[in-house]
Each structure stands twice: as structure tokens, then as C-alpha cells.
């Protein structure tokens, strides 16, 4: 049996569904309850259902859902709660809120700076890949979250390969002058850490000779780093 599109459903039925979902959310937030178990975060609803429940206010619903998700770790022993959460479900909830409010930054802040720093490599990797995928949707607005993920992946997870991939995306996909130079340059120094000196020097030379950097101190710093790379490459041979 073929399913009917949402547009074919009577408006009264859609209204009743939306009211029912809103009533459920109201009941959830207005009645005292026992502290949420971190492991009981439910599966995120579909985007279509969320849009119906928003009654034309998707941004407001996005913020409400973010509060709802955070309620599952708002309890004594926050770090322990984080470790119990199903991060695949957390990722889907955060993704839903971004679909409802594409310009919102808070979901990515949570993914990169809260859930992404939980100290569990498997869960951190889920959040890192989520931020990486969402970054590509709007690189010039979402660069900060990916930059933080690259730093965490490099220095806390010791995964230099993945960190370089994230940093490379920052260099290749961002175009806004508001994105700072240090964010675009991270992958060059990560390549040097990986002892991939020819590629690192090639990128660094392009940066120095390209004419886009006018700050004297920054150029001096880059030239000093280049000299150090050359020495490190020679010592490696």
C-alpha cells in the first residue's frame, strides 16, 4: 500500500498531531520527575514530525530540544552521566536541532566542547565525525567547532591522522576573511608532526609567497617554522 504525502493529510489531523506532541513536551517540562537516567535518552524524532510539532517556530523548538537533551546529563556526577549516554542518539538529536535551526551554533558547541571532551575515545570520535560532517554544510560559520575538534583529536586522542584531515578541511573549505589564519594553517604543522616534510614545506612556501599575509610578525614566525622544518627534514635523512 502506497503511503500518502503529508500534504494529503487533513489539516485537522495535522493540527491534532502537533497539539499532541506539544502537550507531551509541556507535560515533560512542567511536572517534577526523578532525575533522568543518562542511558535512557530516546531516539530522536524525524525531521517531519519535529517540523509539525514546531507550529511554524522551528528555531524555538530547536532550542527546546537542546534543553531536553541536556537534561539527561544534568544530574550528580556529570562525567559519569556522559559516559553512559548513547552518543549515536545524542548525535541524531544534535543533528535534528541543526536541521531545525541551520544557523544555530550551540549544537556544534555541545558536540565539540562538551560531549567531545568526555574522555571516552569512542564517544569523542562520534562527536568529531559529526562536527566534521556538519562543518561542510556551512564552513565559514562552523569553522570554530571543527578547529576545536582538530585540537582535541591531536592532543587528547593522539590521533594525528584524523586531526590532520579535519585541519585540512579548514584550509580547503573556508573562504571568509573572518576565519583566522591559525585555523587555516594547522594542517601544515600537523603534516610536519607526521614527518611529511615535502608536503608541509610546499604548503608553507605557498603561504609565505602568496602575498595574502601582510603581518610582519606572522611572516617572521612562518619563516622560522620553515627553517625548523628544513632542519628536521635533514636530520630525518
C-alpha positions in Angstrom: 0.0 0.0 0.0 1.5 3.3 -1.1 1.9 6.0 1.6 0.2 9.3 1.2 2.3 12.5 1.3 1.9 14.8 4.3 0.1 17.3 2.2 -2.7 14.8 1.6 -3.4 14.5 5.4 -6.4 16.6 6.5 -5.3 19.8 8.3 -7.4 18.9 11.3 -5.4 15.7 11.7 -2.1 17.6 11.4 -3.2 20.1 14.0 -4.2 17.4 16.4 -0.9 15.6 15.9 1.1 18.9 16.5 -1.0 19.7 19.6 -0.4 16.2 20.9 3.3 16.5 20.5 3.3 19.9 22.1 1.2 18.6 25.0 3.7 15.8 25.6 6.6 18.3 25.7 4.6 20.6 28.1 3.9 17.6 30.4 7.5 16.6 30.3 8.8 20.0 31.3 6.1 21.1 33.7 5.9 18.1 36.0 8.5 17.1 38.6 10.2 13.8 37.9 13.0 11.7 39.1 16.5 12.5 37.8 16.8 11.3 34.2 19.0 8.2 33.7 21.7 9.1 31.2 21.2 5.8 29.4 17.5 6.4 28.7 17.8 9.1 26.1 15.2 8.1 23.5 15.6 8.0 19.7 15.2 11.4 18.1 12.0 12.0 16.1 12.0 12.5 12.4 12.5 16.0 10.9 9.0 15.9 9.5 7.5 15.2 13.0 9.6 17.9 14.6 8.5 20.5 12.0 4.9 19.6 12.6 5.3 20.0 16.4 7.1 23.3 15.9 3.8 25.0 14.7 5.9 27.2 12.4 8.6 28.0 15.1 11.4 25.6 14.2 14.1 27.8 15.9 12.2 27.9 19.2 11.7 24.1 19.1 15.4 23.6 18.3 16.3 25.4 21.5 13.7 23.5 23.5 15.0 20.2 22.2 18.6 21.1 23.1 17.4 21.8 26.7 15.7 18.4 26.6 18.8 16.5 25.5 21.0 18.3 28.1 18.5 17.3 30.8 19.8 13.7 30.5 23.2 14.7 31.9 22.0 17.4 34.3 22.5 15.3 37.4 25.1 14.5 40.0 28.2 13.0 38.6 28.1 14.7 35.2 31.2 12.9 33.8 29.8 9.5 34.7 26.5 10.5 33.0 28.2 11.5 29.8 29.9 8.1 29.7 26.5 6.4 29.9 24.9 8.3 27.1 24.3 6.7 23.8 26.3 9.1 21.7 24.7 7.9 18.4 21.4 9.1 19.8 23.0 12.3 21.1 24.4 12.9 17.6 21.0 12.4 16.0 19.3 14.8 18.4 22.0 17.5 17.8 21.6 16.9 14.0 17.9 17.4 14.3 18.3 20.7 16.1 20.7 21.9 13.4 18.2 21.0 10.7 15.5 23.0 12.5 17.9 25.9 13.0 20.8 25.7 10.4 22.3 29.0 11.7 22.5 27.8 15.3 25.9 27.3 16.7 25.1 25.8 20.1 24.6 22.2 18.9 28.1 22.3 17.5 29.4 23.9 20.6 27.9 21.0 22.6 29.4 18.4 20.2 32.9 19.9 20.2 33.4 21.3 23.6 31.0 19.3 25.9 30.3 15.9 24.6 33.5 15.9 22.5 35.6 16.3 25.6 34.1 13.5 27.7 37.3 11.5 27.8 36.0 8.4 26.1 37.8 8.0 22.7 34.9 6.0 21.1 32.3 8.7 22.0 34.7 11.5 21.2 35.2 10.1 17.7 31.4 10.0 17.1 31.2 13.7 18.0 34.3 14.6 16.0 32.9 13.0 12.9 29.6 14.6 13.4 31.2 18.1 13.6 33.3 17.3 10.6 30.2 16.4 8.5 28.2 19.4 9.7 31.1 21.7 9.1 30.9 21.0 5.3 27.4 22.3 5.2 28.5 25.9 6.2 32.3 26.0 6.6 32.6 29.8 7.1 30.2 29.7 10.1 31.1 26.4 11.6 34.9 26.5 11.4 35.3 27.1 15.2 33.8 23.8 16.2 35.9 21.9 13.7 39.1 23.7 14.8 38.4 22.7 18.4 37.8 19.1 17.3 41.1 19.1 15.4 42.9 20.2 18.5 41.2 17.7 20.8 41.8 14.9 18.3 45.5 15.8 18.0 46.4 16.5 21.6 44.0 14.4 23.7 43.2 11.5 21.5 46.6 11.4 19.9 45.0 10.7 16.5 47.2 12.8 14.3 45.9 11.3 11.0 42.3 12.3 11.8 43.3 15.7 13.2 45.2 16.5 10.0 42.1 15.6 8.0 40.0 18.0 10.0 42.6 20.7 9.8 43.0 20.2 6.0 39.2 20.7 5.6 39.6 24.1 7.4 42.2 25.2 4.9 40.5 23.9 1.8 36.9 24.7 2.5 36.9 28.1 4.4 36.9 31.2 2.3 35.8 34.0 4.7 38.4 36.5 5.9 36.8 36.2 9.3 38.3 32.7 9.7 41.7 33.3 11.4 45.0 32.3 9.8 45.9 29.9 12.6 42.9 27.8 11.8 43.9 27.5 8.2 47.5 26.8 9.0 47.0 23.9 11.5 47.3 21.1 8.9 50.7 22.4 7.7 52.2 21.9 11.2 50.4 18.6 11.7 52.0 17.4 8.4 55.3 18.3 9.9 54.5 16.4 13.0 53.7 13.4 10.8 57.2 13.9 9.2 55.6 14.6 5.8 58.0 17.5 5.3 57.9 17.9 1.5 54.1 18.5 1.5 54.3 20.7 4.6 57.1 22.8 3.1 55.2 23.1 -0.2 52.1 24.4 1.6 54.2 26.7 3.9 56.1 28.2 0.9 52.8 28.9 -0.9 51.5 30.6 2.3 54.7 32.8 2.7 55.0 33.7 -1.0 51.3 34.0 -1.7 51.0 37.6 -0.6 47.9 37.1 1.5 49.8 37.6 4.8 50.9 41.1 5.4 51.6 41.0 9.1 55.4 41.2 9.6 55.4 39.2 12.9 53.4 36.4 11.4 55.6 36.2 8.3 58.7 36.1 10.6 57.1 33.2 12.6 56.3 31.3 9.5 59.8 31.7 8.1 61.2 30.5 11.5 59.0 27.5 11.4 60.1 26.8 7.8 63.8 26.8 8.9 63.0 24.4 11.7 61.1 22.1 9.3 64.1 22.1 6.9 66.4 21.2 9.7 64.1 18.4 11.0 63.8 17.0 7.4 67.6 17.0 7.0 68.0 15.2 10.4 65.5 12.6 9.4 67.6 11.5 6.4 
